[in-house]
Amino acid sequence: MSRPDISVNICGVRLKNPIIAASGTYGFGEEYTDLYPLEKLGGISCKGTTLLPKDGNIPPRIAETPSGILNSVGLQNPGVEHFINEDLPRLKRQDIAVIANIAGASIEDYEKTAARLDETDVDMIELNISCPNVKQGGATWGVTCAGAASVTKAVRNATKKPIMVKLTPNVTDITEIAKAVEAEGADAVSLINTLLGMRIDIHTRRPILHNNVGGLSGPAVFPVAVRMVWQVHNAVKIPVIGMGGIASAEDAVEMMLAGASAVQIGTAIFTDPYVPVKAAEGIEKYLSDNGIEKIGDIVGQVKPW
Ligand SMILES: Cc1cc2nc3c(=O)[nH]c(=O)nc-3n(C[C@H](O)[C@H](O)[C@H](O)COP(=O)(O)O)c2cc1C
C-alpha cells in the first residue's frame, strides 16, 4: 500500500495533517521554530486575540493538578493589530494553516476584530466564546444558546472567512449550543475549552490561583472531551475539531473515531513540545498498520454498543 493520505479539508482549508496546536498553549509559534519547522503541523490556532492588547490576570495564573493544569491566564495578548502586522506575515511564510483565535467582552469587540481579520490572509477564525460578556454581568457567552448564537451571528456578518466556534464544556447540554451556532452560520465547531475548577492551599487557605478559579486542561479531561466530541458529532452536520487532553497519536486517533475531523493539542506540549509532531507521524503509522488509505475513513467510526 502507498503512504496513507493524512491530509484533511476543514471548511475549504487544507491541512497536510490533522494536528493543530491549541490556542494559548503555543503562542504565535515563534518559540517552537528552534525545535522543528512549524510546517510539521497541519495548523496553528494562535493565542486568543482581542481588539486591544490585554495584560491578563494577576499571577499566580497556573496551578498543577493530577494529570493536568488549572490556568487563569486571562487572555494576555498583544492585540489584533500586532497579530496582523508582526505574527501573521511570519506564519504565512510557512506551509501551515493559520487560525486566528478571537475573544471579546462585547459583541462589538468580536465584530471589529473579525472585520479586521477579514482584510488579511488568515485562513480561519476560531471564536472563543468562553470569555465573559461584560454587559451581561460577566456571564460567559457560550453557556447559553442565545449568547453563543449572538456572537456567531455578529461574526458571520463581519467576515467571509471560515468560522470555527469553540465551545465551552461548562454547560448542561453541549449539543444544544453546537446546534445554535450551526444555525447562525458556523462552518465548524471546536471543543472542548477548559473545565472550570479550583484548588486551595490548605496552609494559607487561599485559592492557588489569584483569580480563585481557573480552567482545567490536560490528560485529566480527555474522557470528558471524547464524550462531548462524540455527542456533538452526532448532533450537527458541520465538522467537529476535537481537543482536550490529547497527548499521543493514539489519543488523536481515539478523538477522531469519536467524530473529530481534526484535533488540537495543547497542555501536552508543555511537558513535551514534540507531541504534535509525534502525533502526526503516529497517525500515519496507525493508518498504514491497519491498511487504511485515508484519515477521513476513521472519523466518527466508533462502534457504539
Ligand atoms: C495556558 C492555557 C491558555 C489557554 N488560552 C486559550 C485561549 O487564549 N483561547 C482559547 O480558545 N483557548 C485557550 N486555552 C484552551 C486550550 O486551547 C484547549 O481548549 C484546552 O486547554 C484543552 O486542550 P488541552 O487539554 O490539549 O490543553 C488555553 C489553555 C491553556 C492551558
The ligand as a Gaussian input file, in Angstrom:
#p B3LYP/6-31G(d) Opt

LIG

0 1
 C       -2.370000      28.156000      29.498000
 C       -3.571000      27.998000      28.599000
 C       -4.032000      29.094000      27.866000
 C       -5.150000      28.964000      27.035000
 N       -5.569000      30.041000      26.297000
 C       -6.611000      29.906000      25.438000
 C       -7.008000      30.993000      24.599000
 O       -6.391000      32.078000      24.594000
 N       -8.089000      30.811000      23.777000
 C       -8.757000      29.611000      23.736000
 O       -9.723000      29.495000      22.965000
 N       -8.383000      28.554000      24.481000
 C       -7.327000      28.683000      25.337000
 N       -6.929000      27.596000      26.086000
 C       -7.658000      26.327000      25.983000
 C       -6.960000      25.327000      25.037000
 O       -6.843000      25.849000      23.728000
 C       -7.713000      23.988000      24.997000
 O       -9.032000      24.200000      24.574000
 C       -7.758000      23.286000      26.345000
 O       -6.574000      23.516000      27.081000
 C       -7.993000      21.771000      26.226000
 O       -6.983000      21.157000      25.458000
 P       -5.640000      20.503000      26.117000
 O       -6.085000      19.631000      27.250000
 O       -4.970000      19.772000      24.993000
 O       -4.813000      21.657000      26.597000
 C       -5.812000      27.707000      26.936000
 C       -5.333000      26.616000      27.672000
 C       -4.229000      26.741000      28.493000
 C       -3.731000      25.539000      29.247000

